[in-house]
Amino acid sequence: MRMWWSRKGIPGRLPGWLAKSSMVLLTAIWAFWGAGELYHEGWWGAWYNPLFYLIPWVIFLSLTLVSLKWPFVGGGLILVFGIGAGFFFDAIPIGLAIVMIGGMFLLEGLRLKRLPASFPHRGRNWWIWAAVCPPILIFIGFSARMLPIVLTRQDDGDRSARVIAGNGLDLLWAPEGPGWNWRQPWGGYPSWDSIALYGADPVGMDWKEKPGYGRQDDGTWRHASGGDMARSNLCFFLSDDGMTLMNEPQHFWRMPTVDELVRSLGRHGETAGCVWQGEFRRQVSCEIMPDKETPLWAPDLAPIYYWAAEAYDEQDGFFVSFNGYVNATHKSGGNPRHSYRCVREVDRYP
């Protein structure tokens, strides 16, 4: 027992070392995530939008610094934070891991309390530097790479129907309105399911109970299929000018395919030369790096992903990001960053 609490005993110091190392690592991880998402998802609209992505980093850095100075106080805060994260975000394993870190800080506080008042606390400054410097260097590194891109991002302000000369194809893309970035009352944009089932009875964005979609009696969830998208997607109901949703299908507009989205990506008014060769969850082959610019994207709005017409499987639908990644996610997702844009052949436009 004496060895455990000895000021020279390695076993006694082990909980403190593990707790400090864990918090320093988590702070660096959140700095990496925050800096990356700030320039990926967060660079749009008001100046304060990107700052939201730095909140997790600031929280973990604050908890780390408090715990290094006052292990009892910091450990208690980390315990509370871990419990809250586990229950409110439905992440019990992560919450338990954070609670364990808080408990180790409490043990470290108890160890330090039993040391003589005159005992020198060496190494505390080193831990502070370890908590502060790597995240700053990470942020500087991301900024050096991404700021030249986002600060030169082009937006001509034109949100009308646009002909985009892509990589080997020319298509007309719908104007701002119900065929492009139609924001819903809940604050986001339609899900893949909502787009695919728009024309199912009753026509509109209301959930379709009659076809039997949604949660089934056996607890499973039934989503729209590729056939539903081909029969009743929202784009079919757009008027000829793309400004109005009609009560009956018009078949002027349609949802774009993954291939069409990829080949229409561009940067600085030129095609990016992207080709989709079946890549999934990684970036497609491009001659130049595409970006979130007009005429395909609206740089001042949140969406950075467009839904494609194809279904990946029963649960997920394909989407394409502005920088050329092809991925799939829940068809009912309705993520505020996922949107859509209807398309049509140029020679069919008046």
N, C-alpha and C positions, 0 to 999 in steps of 0.2 A: 504493500500500500504506500509505503514511504517512497519507493522507487517511482510509483505512478505519479506522485505529485512533486517529485524532486525537480528542482529548477534545472538540473542537468540531465534528467531522465528523458530519453527519446520517446518511450511510450507515453509519457505525460504530455509531450508536446505534439504528438501525432494528430489528435483531433483538431488542434489549432491549425497545423500545417494543411491538413486536408480541407478544412473549411475555407481557409484563405485561398488556397490554390483553386478550389472549385469556384469561388466567387470571382476571382480574377479571370478564370477561363470563361465563365458565363458572361461576364462584362464584355470581354473581347468578342465573344460570339454574337452578342446582341449588337455590338458596334458594327460588326461585319454585316449582319442582316440589315440593320437600320440604314447604313450608308448605301448598301446595294439597292434596297427598295426605295429609298429617297429619290434616287435618280431614275429608277425603273417605273415604279407606280406613282410616286408622289410628286413628280415634277409637272404640275399643271395648275391652272387657276390661281387662287390667291397665294401670296408669298408664304403664308403660314402652313399651307398644306404639307410641304415636305417635312416640317418640323415634327409632325405627329409620329413619323417613323423613328425619331430619336428618343421617344419616350421610354421604351424598354431599356435602352442603354443607360439613360439618365437614372432610371429607377435602380438598376443593378449596381451602377457606380455609386450611387448614394448609399445604398445598403452596405456595400463593401467598405466604403470609407468610414461610415458610422461604426461598423463592426470592428474595424481595425483599431479605432480609437476607444470604443466602449463595447467590448464583446458581449456583455450581458444585454445591453440595450439593443445592439444590432442583431444579436441572436434572437431576441424576442420578436423584433420586427420581421425578421426573415421567417420565423415560425408562422406568424400571422399571415404574411404574404403567401407562403406555401400553401396554407390551408385554404385561403381565398382563391388562389390560382387553381387548386385541385377541384374545388366545388363549382366555382362560377364559370370556369372554362372547360369543365368536364375533362380534366387532364389529371386524374388521380395519381398515376405513376410519377408524373413530373412534380406534382404537388408534394408527394411523399419525399422525393429526392431533395427538394428545397427545404422541407421540414427537417430532414436529417442534417443538412448543412447548418440550419439554425441551432439544432441541438448540439452540434460540435462546437459552435461558437460559445454556447452556454458553458460547456465543459472547459473551454479555453479561459473563459472569464473566471470560473471557479479556480482553475489552476493559478491564474495570475493573482487572485485574491489571497491565496495561501503563501505567495512569495513575500519575502521581506520588503518593506516599503522602500528600502534603499537599493533594491535589486535593479540593475540597469536593463531596460527593455530594448535590447539590440534588435536590429532588423526591421523595425516597424516602418521606417522611411523607405526601405527597399520594397516592402509590400505595397506602399502607397504609389511609388513610381511604377511598379508592375501593374497596378490597377488602372493608372491614368494614362501612361505613355502608349502602350500598344493600341488601345482604341483610337487615340488621336492620330497615330501613324496610319492606322487602317482607314480612317476617314480622309486623311490627306491623300492617301494613295488612290482611293475611289474618286475623290474630287479631281485630282490631276488627270485621271483618265476620262471622266464623264463630263466635267464642266465644259470643255471645248465643244462637246457634242450637243449638250442641251442648250447652251448659250447661242449656238448658231442654228438652232432648230428653226425651220421656216414655216410661217403661217401666213398665207395670202389673204385670210379672212373670208374667202369665198366658200359658202356652204351650200351652193346650188348643185344641181346635177352636174357631174363632171365626167368627161371622157378621160380615162387613164390608159396611156399607152404602156402596157406592161411588157414582160419578157415573152414576146411572140404572140401577144393577143391584145386587142383593144376592146374595152368594155365601158359601158356607161354605168356610173354608180349613183344611187338615189340621193336626192337633196335632203337637207336637214328636215326632220319631221317624222312622221310615222314609219318611214322606210329607213331611217338612219338615226341612231342614238335617241330613240323615243323614251324619254325618262318616265318612269312609272310613279304613281302616288307614294309608294313606299321609299322612294329616293334612289332606286337603282334602275337597271335596265332589264328587259325581258329575258327569261331563261330560254334555253334550247327547247324545253317542253312547251313553254308558252308560245313561242314562235311557230313551232310545228303544229300545234293544236288550235291555232287562232281560228281557222275556218271550220272546225268541228262544231256541231250544234250544241249550244247557241254560239253564233259567231261573236268573237270578241276575246278579251283577255281574261274573262272570268273562268275559274277552274271548271273543267269539263267532267261533271259527275256522270252524265249519261253514258259516255263511251266506256266508263269503268276505269278511269285513270286514278292515280293517287294510291293511297293505302288500301290494300285489299283485306278481306276478312282473315286471311291467314297471316297477316302482319307484314307481308311483302309490299313493295312499292312498284306500281306499274307506271312506266314512263312512255312517252311518245316513241315511236319507231321511225326508222328511215322511211318507211312507207307513208307514215303520217306526214312527215316533212314534205314528201313528194306530192301528197294529195292536197294538203290544207294549210300550207305555211302562210304566214302573214303577208309576205311579199306579193302573193297572187292577188291580194285584195287592194293593192295600191292603184290609184287612178293613173292615167297615161302620163301625167306630168309628175307623178310621184309625191304629190302633196296631200292626198286625201285617201283615207281608207273607205272603200265602198262596201256595200252590204253583200254584194255578189263577187265571186272571183273574176278578175279581169285578165289575168295571165299576161300582163305586160312585163312584170318584174318577177324575180325569183331570188332564192338564196344562193350565194356563191359557193362553189366547191373549195376544198382545201387547195387544190392546184391553182385555181383562179386567184384566190387570196394571195398565195405565195408569189405567183408570177406578177402580181400587181403591186408588190411592195416596192418602195422607192426611197430616194433621198435627194434633196435639193433639186426637185423637179425632174429627176431622171430615174429610169428604171434601175433597180438594184441588181437586176440580172439573176434573180433567185429562181431555183428549180427545186421542186419537191420530188424526191426519189424514194419516198416511203419513210423518211426520217421521222422519228417519234420521240418526244421528250428531249429533243435536242435541236440545235439550230440547223436550218436547211442550208444548202450550198448557194452562196451569193457572190457576185462579182464585187460588190461593195456592201458595206454594212447598212441595212435599211434603218429608217428611223420614223418616229411618230410625227409625220409632217403632212401637210396638205399636198395633193388633193385627196388622198385616201383617208387620212385621219383628221380629227379635230384636236389639235394640240392643247387647246384651252379647256378640254373636258377630261373627265376621269378615265374613260375606257381606253385600255391598251390591248384588249383582245377582241377579236371578232369571231362569233360563232360561224361555223361552216355548215353546209347542208348535210354532210355525212354524219351518221352515228358511228361511234367507235364500237360500242356494244350495247347491251340492253340498258345499262346504267349511265353510260357516259357519251357525250357528244364531242366532236372535234372542235378545236378553236385554234386560231393563229394569232401570235403576238406581233406587235409592230416591228420587233427586231428579228423576226424570222424563225421563231420557235413554233413547232407544231406539237400540240398536246391535246389531252382530253380531260374532261371533268364532269361532275354530276350534271345531268340534263336539267335538273330542277334547281341548279345552283343559284342563278340570279345574282352572282357576284357583282358588286358595283363597278368592277373593272371590266366585266364582260358585256359586250354590246353586239351590234350586228349592223350590216348595211346591205340593202337589197341591190341587185344588179340586173342588167339586161344587155342584149346585143345592141350595138350602136345603130345598125341599119334599121332597127324597129322603132326608133325614136322619132317623133315628128319634127 
